[in-house]
Amino acid sequence: MEKFKVLVINDEGENIDLEKRVIEEAFGGNSEMLDIEYIPATNGELTVKKLPEADGVITVYTEFDRSTLEKMPKCKVIATQTIGINTIDLDAATEMGICVTNVPDYCVEEVAMHTVTLALSCARKIGIYDRITREKVWNVDDIYKYGQMHRLTGQTYGLVSFGNIAKRVAEMMKMFGMKIKAYDPFLTDDIFAQYGVEKAETLEELFSSCDIISLHTPLTAKTEGMIGMELIRLMPESGILINTSRGGIVKEDELYEALKTGVITAAGVDVIIDETEFESPLYELDNVIITPHVAYYTEEALEECRVKAADMVGDVIGRGIKPKYLVNKNVIGSTRVELA
C-alpha cells in the first residue's frame, strides 16, 4: 500500500492531532495510508533531512527557494498556514508541478482589529502617555508638550491594497467618522464604489491626501521597499503610518528618519524587516508602537488556519482535486498528481 508522507513544520508544538484528523478525512479515514510528522521550525537540520521524503508540507515561515524545492522530488503540495507566501519561490514550484496554497481568508477580523487598534493608539498617543504616566507625569501643561491631538471625524484614512482585511478596516474606521480612500491597481472601480471608498489612482495621490495610512499589500519583489521617505513626506506632519502586513514593504531606515525628524508624527507596526534577530532602529523611538507580529492571533484564528492548511494538503494528495486556496494557478495541467 502506498503511504503518503506529510510534514508539519511550525513552532506551534508537537500536538498535530488536528492536522492528522483533517488529512485523514481526505483519505476516507484511512490512517494507514498516511505518515504525518511534526518538525519544529527551528530544527533546520531535521527539516533538510526529511523534506526529500515529503508528499506534502504544512509550513509557516520555512524558506522554500529553488534549491530547496529541487531536493523535494516527491512533493505535491506546500500549504502555508499564513496569508503571505513570500517564503516560497512560486515560479520554481510551478515549474516543478508543486501546488502552493495559503489561507487568505483567515484572521481577517483579528488583523483588521489590530490595525485599527494601532491606528487609534497612535492617534491618541497611548504608548507615550502610558510611559510618561509611569514616570508620574500628570500635569496637563507637561502632557501638552508631547504633541497635539485632533479628532478623527473628517480626517481621511488611506489603505494600501484593498483586500479582505483592508475592507474590514475601512468598515471599522468609518464608524469614527473618517473618510476612506484606497489604492489597489488590481481592482475595478465598482469594488471601491461598492464599499463606499474613494479610489486613489496612485500611491502619491493616496499619501498626499490621507492623515492615517495602513499597509495591507503582500511582500513581493515589486512591493519590497515600496514605502519610503519619498512617499512618507507627502503626508501631513500629523500623519500616522500603520504596518500589519510585512516589514520589508517599508524602507525601515527612512521611516525611522521620518519619525525622528517630525516628517510624520507616529507609526504603529506589527512587523519589522529583521524577524530573525529582531533588530530595528524603530525601537529607539517613543513615537512608534511595536507589537511582535501578533496581529493574526486568537485561538480561533490559529485553529482556523491549521484546519484550512491541512485541508489543502488533503485536497491534493487525498481527494485529488484542485485546492480552494491555490496560489500558483498556472501549475494546473502540470501538477505532480492528477487533479480533478
PAKOLKE-324014 format. One record per residue (C-alpha): residue number from 1; residue in three letters; x, y, z. Coordinates in nm, 2 decimals. Layout:
BEGIN
R | k | r | x | y | z
R | NUM | ala | X | Y | Z
...
***
This chain:
BEGIN
R | k | r | x | y | z
R | 1 | met | 0.00 | 0.00 | 0.00
R | 2 | glu | 0.13 | 0.34 | -0.10
R | 3 | lys | 0.19 | 0.56 | 0.20
R | 4 | phe | 0.19 | 0.94 | 0.19
R | 5 | lys | 0.44 | 1.15 | 0.40
R | 6 | val | 0.33 | 1.49 | 0.53
R | 7 | leu | 0.55 | 1.72 | 0.73
R | 8 | val | 0.41 | 1.98 | 0.96
R | 9 | ile | 0.68 | 2.24 | 1.02
R | 10 | asn | 0.59 | 2.52 | 1.26
R | 11 | asp | 0.65 | 2.65 | 1.61
R | 12 | glu | 0.31 | 2.56 | 1.75
R | 13 | gly | 0.42 | 2.24 | 1.93
R | 14 | glu | 0.41 | 1.87 | 1.87
R | 15 | asn | 0.03 | 1.82 | 1.90
R | 16 | ile | -0.08 | 1.78 | 1.54
R | 17 | asp | -0.39 | 1.57 | 1.61
R | 18 | leu | -0.60 | 1.84 | 1.43
R | 19 | glu | -0.39 | 1.81 | 1.11
R | 20 | lys | -0.40 | 1.44 | 1.13
R | 21 | arg | -0.78 | 1.43 | 1.16
R | 22 | val | -0.83 | 1.67 | 0.87
R | 23 | ile | -0.60 | 1.50 | 0.63
R | 24 | glu | -0.72 | 1.15 | 0.73
R | 25 | glu | -1.07 | 1.26 | 0.63
R | 26 | ala | -0.95 | 1.33 | 0.28
R | 27 | phe | -0.84 | 0.96 | 0.27
R | 28 | gly | -1.17 | 0.84 | 0.39
R | 29 | gly | -1.05 | 0.80 | 0.74
R | 30 | asn | -0.77 | 0.55 | 0.64
R | 31 | ser | -0.48 | 0.65 | 0.86
R | 32 | glu | -0.27 | 0.36 | 0.74
R | 33 | met | -0.21 | 0.55 | 0.41
R | 34 | leu | -0.06 | 0.84 | 0.60
R | 35 | asp | 0.26 | 0.92 | 0.79
R | 36 | ile | 0.23 | 1.27 | 0.94
R | 37 | glu | 0.53 | 1.41 | 1.13
R | 38 | tyr | 0.59 | 1.73 | 1.32
R | 39 | ile | 0.92 | 1.92 | 1.29
R | 40 | pro | 1.00 | 2.23 | 1.50
R | 41 | ala | 1.05 | 2.52 | 1.27
R | 42 | thr | 1.39 | 2.59 | 1.44
R | 43 | asn | 1.52 | 2.24 | 1.36
R | 44 | gly | 1.67 | 2.32 | 1.02
R | 45 | glu | 1.89 | 2.00 | 1.02
R | 46 | leu | 1.59 | 1.77 | 1.06
R | 47 | thr | 1.39 | 1.97 | 0.81
R | 48 | val | 1.66 | 1.93 | 0.54
R | 49 | lys | 1.68 | 1.56 | 0.62
R | 50 | lys | 1.30 | 1.50 | 0.59
R | 51 | leu | 1.20 | 1.72 | 0.30
R | 52 | pro | 1.30 | 1.47 | 0.03
R | 53 | glu | 1.05 | 1.22 | 0.17
R | 54 | ala | 0.76 | 1.46 | 0.18
R | 55 | asp | 0.45 | 1.43 | -0.04
R | 56 | gly | 0.30 | 1.74 | 0.13
R | 57 | val | 0.43 | 2.01 | 0.36
R | 58 | ile | 0.24 | 2.23 | 0.60
R | 59 | thr | 0.45 | 2.53 | 0.70
R | 60 | val | 0.46 | 2.88 | 0.83
R | 61 | tyr | 0.79 | 3.06 | 0.76
R | 62 | thr | 1.02 | 2.79 | 0.63
R | 63 | glu | 1.21 | 2.91 | 0.32
R | 64 | phe | 1.15 | 2.72 | 0.00
R | 65 | asp | 1.38 | 2.86 | -0.26
R | 66 | arg | 1.46 | 2.69 | -0.58
R | 67 | ser | 1.75 | 2.48 | -0.45
R | 68 | thr | 1.53 | 2.35 | -0.16
R | 69 | leu | 1.25 | 2.26 | -0.39
R | 70 | glu | 1.48 | 2.07 | -0.62
R | 71 | lys | 1.56 | 1.84 | -0.33
R | 72 | met | 1.19 | 1.76 | -0.28
R | 73 | pro | 1.12 | 1.52 | -0.57
R | 74 | lys | 0.80 | 1.37 | -0.42
R | 75 | cys | 0.64 | 1.69 | -0.30
R | 76 | lys | 0.30 | 1.77 | -0.45
R | 77 | val | 0.18 | 2.05 | -0.23
R | 78 | ile | 0.31 | 2.31 | 0.01
R | 79 | ala | 0.04 | 2.46 | 0.23
R | 80 | thr | 0.13 | 2.77 | 0.43
R | 81 | gln | -0.06 | 2.85 | 0.75
R | 82 | thr | -0.04 | 3.22 | 0.65
R | 83 | ile | -0.18 | 3.47 | 0.41
R | 84 | gly | 0.16 | 3.57 | 0.27
R | 85 | ile | 0.36 | 3.33 | 0.06
R | 86 | asn | 0.68 | 3.53 | 0.02
R | 87 | thr | 0.89 | 3.25 | 0.17
R | 88 | ile | 0.82 | 3.03 | -0.14
R | 89 | asp | 0.97 | 3.06 | -0.49
R | 90 | leu | 0.64 | 3.04 | -0.67
R | 91 | asp | 0.79 | 3.03 | -1.02
R | 92 | ala | 1.01 | 2.73 | -0.92
R | 93 | ala | 0.73 | 2.55 | -0.75
R | 94 | thr | 0.51 | 2.59 | -1.06
R | 95 | glu | 0.79 | 2.46 | -1.29
R | 96 | met | 0.82 | 2.16 | -1.07
R | 97 | gly | 0.45 | 2.09 | -1.06
R | 98 | ile | 0.41 | 2.17 | -0.69
R | 99 | cys | 0.08 | 2.33 | -0.57
R | 100 | val | 0.13 | 2.62 | -0.33
R | 101 | thr | -0.16 | 2.72 | -0.11
R | 102 | asn | -0.23 | 2.98 | 0.16
R | 103 | val | -0.52 | 3.08 | 0.38
R | 104 | pro | -0.62 | 3.42 | 0.25
R | 105 | asp | -0.95 | 3.44 | 0.45
R | 106 | tyr | -0.83 | 3.35 | 0.80
R | 107 | cys | -0.76 | 3.61 | 1.07
R | 108 | val | -0.94 | 3.89 | 0.88
R | 109 | glu | -1.11 | 4.01 | 1.19
R | 110 | glu | -0.80 | 3.98 | 1.40
R | 111 | val | -0.56 | 4.17 | 1.17
R | 112 | ala | -0.83 | 4.44 | 1.10
R | 113 | met | -0.89 | 4.49 | 1.47
R | 114 | his | -0.52 | 4.50 | 1.54
R | 115 | thr | -0.47 | 4.76 | 1.26
R | 116 | val | -0.74 | 4.98 | 1.39
R | 117 | thr | -0.61 | 4.94 | 1.75
R | 118 | leu | -0.26 | 5.06 | 1.64
R | 119 | ala | -0.41 | 5.35 | 1.45
R | 120 | leu | -0.62 | 5.46 | 1.74
R | 121 | ser | -0.34 | 5.41 | 1.99
R | 122 | cys | -0.11 | 5.63 | 1.77
R | 123 | ala | -0.38 | 5.89 | 1.72
R | 124 | arg | -0.44 | 5.91 | 2.10
R | 125 | lys | -0.07 | 5.87 | 2.19
R | 126 | ile | -0.15 | 5.58 | 2.41
R | 127 | gly | 0.21 | 5.44 | 2.41
R | 128 | ile | 0.36 | 5.78 | 2.50
R | 129 | tyr | 0.10 | 5.85 | 2.77
R | 130 | asp | 0.15 | 5.51 | 2.93
R | 131 | arg | 0.52 | 5.57 | 2.96
R | 132 | ile | 0.50 | 5.92 | 3.10
R | 133 | thr | 0.23 | 5.83 | 3.35
R | 134 | arg | 0.46 | 5.56 | 3.49
R | 135 | glu | 0.71 | 5.84 | 3.54
R | 136 | lys | 0.44 | 6.04 | 3.73
R | 137 | val | 0.39 | 6.30 | 3.46
R | 138 | trp | 0.04 | 6.41 | 3.51
R | 139 | asn | 0.02 | 6.79 | 3.49
R | 140 | val | -0.17 | 6.89 | 3.18
R | 141 | asp | 0.09 | 7.15 | 3.07
R | 142 | asp | 0.35 | 6.88 | 3.07
R | 143 | ile | 0.13 | 6.65 | 2.87
R | 144 | tyr | 0.07 | 6.91 | 2.60
R | 145 | lys | 0.45 | 6.91 | 2.54
R | 146 | tyr | 0.41 | 6.56 | 2.38
R | 147 | gly | 0.23 | 6.70 | 2.08
R | 148 | gln | -0.12 | 6.79 | 1.96
R | 149 | met | -0.41 | 6.56 | 1.90
R | 150 | his | -0.70 | 6.60 | 1.66
R | 151 | arg | -1.04 | 6.43 | 1.64
R | 152 | leu | -1.06 | 6.17 | 1.37
R | 153 | thr | -1.40 | 6.28 | 1.24
R | 154 | gly | -1.35 | 6.44 | 0.90
R | 155 | gln | -1.00 | 6.31 | 0.85
R | 156 | thr | -0.91 | 6.07 | 0.57
R | 157 | tyr | -0.79 | 5.71 | 0.63
R | 158 | gly | -0.59 | 5.55 | 0.35
R | 159 | leu | -0.54 | 5.19 | 0.26
R | 160 | val | -0.26 | 5.04 | 0.05
R | 161 | ser | -0.42 | 4.75 | -0.12
R | 162 | phe | -0.79 | 4.67 | -0.07
R | 163 | gly | -0.83 | 4.31 | 0.00
R | 164 | asn | -1.04 | 4.13 | 0.27
R | 165 | ile | -0.85 | 4.28 | 0.57
R | 166 | ala | -0.84 | 4.63 | 0.43
R | 167 | lys | -1.22 | 4.62 | 0.35
R | 168 | arg | -1.28 | 4.53 | 0.72
R | 169 | val | -1.05 | 4.81 | 0.84
R | 170 | ala | -1.25 | 5.05 | 0.61
R | 171 | glu | -1.58 | 4.95 | 0.77
R | 172 | met | -1.44 | 5.00 | 1.12
R | 173 | met | -1.27 | 5.34 | 1.06
R | 174 | lys | -1.59 | 5.47 | 0.90
R | 175 | met | -1.75 | 5.44 | 1.24
R | 176 | phe | -1.51 | 5.70 | 1.37
R | 177 | gly | -1.63 | 5.95 | 1.11
R | 178 | met | -1.34 | 5.91 | 0.88
R | 179 | lys | -1.34 | 5.93 | 0.50
R | 180 | ile | -1.18 | 5.63 | 0.34
R | 181 | lys | -0.95 | 5.62 | 0.04
R | 182 | ala | -0.77 | 5.32 | -0.10
R | 183 | tyr | -0.51 | 5.23 | -0.36
R | 184 | asp | -0.52 | 4.90 | -0.54
R | 185 | pro | -0.44 | 4.89 | -0.91
R | 186 | phe | -0.57 | 4.54 | -0.95
R | 187 | leu | -0.93 | 4.62 | -0.86
R | 188 | thr | -1.21 | 4.77 | -1.08
R | 189 | asp | -1.38 | 5.09 | -0.99
R | 190 | asp | -1.70 | 4.92 | -0.89
R | 191 | ile | -1.53 | 4.74 | -0.60
R | 192 | phe | -1.44 | 5.07 | -0.44
R | 193 | ala | -1.79 | 5.21 | -0.51
R | 194 | gln | -1.94 | 4.90 | -0.35
R | 195 | tyr | -1.77 | 4.97 | -0.02
R | 196 | gly | -1.81 | 5.35 | -0.04
R | 197 | val | -1.44 | 5.41 | -0.07
R | 198 | glu | -1.27 | 5.67 | -0.28
R | 199 | lys | -1.02 | 5.52 | -0.53
R | 200 | ala | -0.67 | 5.66 | -0.54
R | 201 | glu | -0.51 | 5.63 | -0.88
R | 202 | thr | -0.15 | 5.64 | -0.75
R | 203 | leu | 0.04 | 5.59 | -0.42
R | 204 | glu | 0.14 | 5.95 | -0.44
R | 205 | glu | -0.22 | 6.06 | -0.45
R | 206 | leu | -0.30 | 5.84 | -0.15
R | 207 | phe | -0.01 | 5.96 | 0.06
R | 208 | ser | -0.07 | 6.32 | -0.02
R | 209 | ser | -0.44 | 6.31 | 0.07
R | 210 | cys | -0.46 | 6.09 | 0.39
R | 211 | asp | -0.40 | 6.15 | 0.75
R | 212 | ile | -0.36 | 5.79 | 0.86
R | 213 | ile | -0.24 | 5.51 | 0.62
R | 214 | ser | -0.22 | 5.14 | 0.68
R | 215 | leu | -0.04 | 4.88 | 0.46
R | 216 | his | -0.21 | 4.56 | 0.35
R | 217 | thr | -0.02 | 4.45 | 0.05
R | 218 | pro | 0.17 | 4.12 | 0.03
R | 219 | leu | 0.55 | 4.13 | 0.02
R | 220 | thr | 0.67 | 4.06 | -0.33
R | 221 | ala | 0.97 | 4.16 | -0.54
R | 222 | lys | 0.76 | 4.45 | -0.66
R | 223 | thr | 0.64 | 4.57 | -0.32
R | 224 | glu | 0.96 | 4.52 | -0.13
R | 225 | gly | 1.08 | 4.87 | -0.01
R | 226 | met | 0.78 | 5.03 | -0.18
R | 227 | ile | 0.72 | 5.27 | 0.10
R | 228 | gly | 1.00 | 5.52 | 0.17
R | 229 | met | 1.07 | 5.88 | 0.25
R | 230 | glu | 0.96 | 6.00 | -0.09
R | 231 | leu | 0.60 | 5.88 | -0.02
R | 232 | ile | 0.60 | 5.94 | 0.36
R | 233 | arg | 0.69 | 6.31 | 0.32
R | 234 | leu | 0.37 | 6.36 | 0.12
R | 235 | met | 0.17 | 6.30 | 0.44
R | 236 | pro | 0.09 | 6.59 | 0.68
R | 237 | glu | 0.31 | 6.63 | 0.99
R | 238 | ser | 0.03 | 6.48 | 1.19
R | 239 | gly | 0.04 | 6.18 | 0.97
R | 240 | ile | 0.04 | 5.82 | 1.10
R | 241 | leu | 0.16 | 5.51 | 0.92
R | 242 | ile | 0.05 | 5.16 | 1.02
R | 243 | asn | 0.20 | 4.83 | 0.90
R | 244 | thr | 0.04 | 4.50 | 0.98
R | 245 | ser | 0.15 | 4.34 | 0.66
R | 246 | arg | 0.52 | 4.26 | 0.62
R | 247 | gly | 0.82 | 4.46 | 0.74
R | 248 | gly | 1.00 | 4.45 | 0.41
R | 249 | ile | 0.74 | 4.67 | 0.24
R | 250 | val | 0.88 | 4.97 | 0.42
R | 251 | lys | 1.23 | 5.11 | 0.40
R | 252 | glu | 1.28 | 5.10 | 0.77
R | 253 | asp | 1.57 | 5.34 | 0.79
R | 254 | glu | 1.37 | 5.60 | 0.61
R | 255 | leu | 1.06 | 5.55 | 0.83
R | 256 | tyr | 1.29 | 5.59 | 1.13
R | 257 | glu | 1.43 | 5.92 | 0.99
R | 258 | ala | 1.07 | 6.04 | 0.91
R | 259 | leu | 0.96 | 5.98 | 1.26
R | 260 | lys | 1.28 | 6.11 | 1.43
R | 261 | thr | 1.27 | 6.44 | 1.24
R | 262 | gly | 0.90 | 6.50 | 1.26
R | 263 | val | 0.81 | 6.44 | 0.90
R | 264 | ile | 0.51 | 6.24 | 1.04
R | 265 | thr | 0.40 | 6.21 | 1.40
R | 266 | ala | 0.37 | 5.84 | 1.47
R | 267 | ala | 0.38 | 5.48 | 1.34
R | 268 | gly | 0.23 | 5.15 | 1.46
R | 269 | val | 0.40 | 4.83 | 1.33
R | 270 | asp | 0.33 | 4.47 | 1.39
R | 271 | val | 0.62 | 4.37 | 1.16
R | 272 | ile | 0.98 | 4.46 | 1.11
R | 273 | ile | 1.23 | 4.37 | 0.84
R | 274 | asp | 1.45 | 4.15 | 1.07
R | 275 | glu | 1.23 | 3.90 | 1.24
R | 276 | thr | 1.52 | 3.66 | 1.29
R | 277 | glu | 1.75 | 3.86 | 1.52
R | 278 | phe | 1.47 | 4.12 | 1.58
R | 279 | glu | 1.69 | 4.42 | 1.52
R | 280 | ser | 1.53 | 4.75 | 1.42
R | 281 | pro | 1.61 | 5.12 | 1.46
R | 282 | leu | 1.24 | 5.18 | 1.54
R | 283 | tyr | 1.30 | 5.05 | 1.89
R | 284 | glu | 1.48 | 5.38 | 1.98
R | 285 | leu | 1.17 | 5.60 | 1.91
R | 286 | asp | 0.90 | 5.69 | 2.16
R | 287 | asn | 0.65 | 5.77 | 1.88
R | 288 | val | 0.63 | 5.42 | 1.75
R | 289 | ile | 0.42 | 5.14 | 1.88
R | 290 | ile | 0.57 | 4.80 | 1.80
R | 291 | thr | 0.39 | 4.46 | 1.85
R | 292 | pro | 0.56 | 4.12 | 1.79
R | 293 | his | 0.39 | 4.01 | 1.47
R | 294 | val | 0.08 | 3.91 | 1.66
R | 295 | ala | -0.20 | 4.07 | 1.46
R | 296 | tyr | -0.32 | 3.74 | 1.34
R | 297 | tyr | -0.36 | 3.59 | 1.68
R | 298 | thr | -0.66 | 3.45 | 1.85
R | 299 | glu | -0.71 | 3.09 | 1.95
R | 300 | glu | -0.99 | 3.07 | 1.70
R | 301 | ala | -0.78 | 3.20 | 1.42
R | 302 | leu | -0.50 | 2.96 | 1.49
R | 303 | glu | -0.74 | 2.67 | 1.47
R | 304 | glu | -0.89 | 2.80 | 1.15
R | 305 | cys | -0.56 | 2.83 | 0.97
R | 306 | arg | -0.45 | 2.49 | 1.08
R | 307 | val | -0.77 | 2.33 | 0.96
R | 308 | lys | -0.76 | 2.51 | 0.63
R | 309 | ala | -0.40 | 2.44 | 0.55
R | 310 | ala | -0.44 | 2.07 | 0.63
R | 311 | asp | -0.75 | 2.06 | 0.41
R | 312 | met | -0.55 | 2.19 | 0.12
R | 313 | val | -0.30 | 1.91 | 0.16
R | 314 | gly | -0.59 | 1.67 | 0.18
R | 315 | asp | -0.74 | 1.80 | -0.14
R | 316 | val | -0.42 | 1.75 | -0.34
R | 317 | ile | -0.29 | 1.41 | -0.21
R | 318 | gly | -0.61 | 1.26 | -0.08
R | 319 | arg | -0.91 | 1.38 | -0.28
R | 320 | gly | -0.71 | 1.46 | -0.59
R | 321 | ile | -0.89 | 1.79 | -0.66
R | 322 | lys | -0.78 | 2.14 | -0.72
R | 323 | pro | -0.73 | 2.31 | -0.38
R | 324 | lys | -0.96 | 2.60 | -0.30
R | 325 | tyr | -0.67 | 2.83 | -0.20
R | 326 | leu | -0.43 | 2.75 | -0.48
R | 327 | val | -0.19 | 3.04 | -0.52
R | 328 | asn | 0.01 | 2.94 | -0.83
R | 329 | lys | -0.28 | 2.87 | -1.05
R | 330 | asn | -0.05 | 2.82 | -1.36
R | 331 | val | 0.05 | 2.49 | -1.21
R | 332 | ile | -0.28 | 2.33 | -1.32
R | 333 | gly | -0.21 | 2.09 | -1.61
R | 334 | ser | 0.14 | 2.01 | -1.49
R | 335 | thr | 0.09 | 1.90 | -1.13
R | 336 | arg | 0.28 | 1.60 | -0.99
R | 337 | val | -0.05 | 1.44 | -0.91
R | 338 | glu | -0.36 | 1.44 | -1.14
R | 339 | leu | -0.62 | 1.69 | -1.01
R | 340 | ala | -0.99 | 1.69 | -1.10
***
